[in-house]
């Protein structure tokens, strides 16, 4: 049996926002109070994965009709610049 939340969507959204803000504040304090060598081990893999996913997106987009033009617009690159299909 699935229990439905009794909170209104606005209230649950506010709760989520407050919880998120608290987590951001905790992370900022952690970064301020620990050397980069400590926290980079935690955030490095996340950043790396985001870059990999972005590269995969651009690779897929480049193979679609009009994809290279869309990439130029996304990256703010003029038509006179050559973009390699090798995005990695």
N, C-alpha and C positions, 0 to 999 in steps of 0.2 A: 504494500500500500504506500502510495506517495503522499507525503504530507506537504501541503501548500503553505508557503510563507504567509504570515498575517501582516507583514509589513507592506506598506504601500510602495510602489516603485520609486517614488521620490525619496522616501525615507531610506530604502535600501541603497539607493544611489548616493545619498548623503553619507551613509555609513561607509560605503565603499570608498568614497572620496576622502573621508577622514582617516580611514585605515591606511589608504595609500599615502596620504600626506605624512602620517606618522612614520611609515616605513621609509619614506624618502628622507625624513629628518634623522632617523636612526642611522641610515646608511651614510649620510653626510657627516654625522658625528664620528662614525667609525673611520671614515676616510681622513678626517681631521686629526684623529687621535692615534692612528696607526701609520707606520711607514708605507710608502708606495709598494715596496717589495712584498708586503703582507697582503694588501687588498687587491693588487693587480692579479694575483693568482686566482682570485675569485671572479673578477670581472673580465679578465682576459679571454677566457673561453666564450663568454657571452658575446663580447664584441667581435671576436673572430667568427662566430657563427652568423652574426648579423651581416658581416661583410660577405661571407660565402653565399648566404641566401640572396643578397642584393645582386651579386655577380651572376648567380643562376637566373634570377629574374631578367637581368639585362640580356643574357645569352638567349633565353627563350623569346624575349621581345624582339631581339634583332633578327630572328628567323621568321617573323610574321610580316605580312604585307604592311608597309609603312612603318615597320618597327624602328628602323634606324632614324627616321624623322622624329618619331616619338622620343627616342633616346636623346637626340639633339635638343629637343624642347625641354625634356626633364633636366638635362645637364646644363642648359643654357649655352649650348655650343652652336656657332653659326654654321651655315652650309659649306663654307670654304675649308672646314677642318675635317680631316679624315679620321673616322673612328674605326679602330680595329675590331674585328669580330671576336678576337681573343680578349675577353674581358677579365681574365684572371691575372 
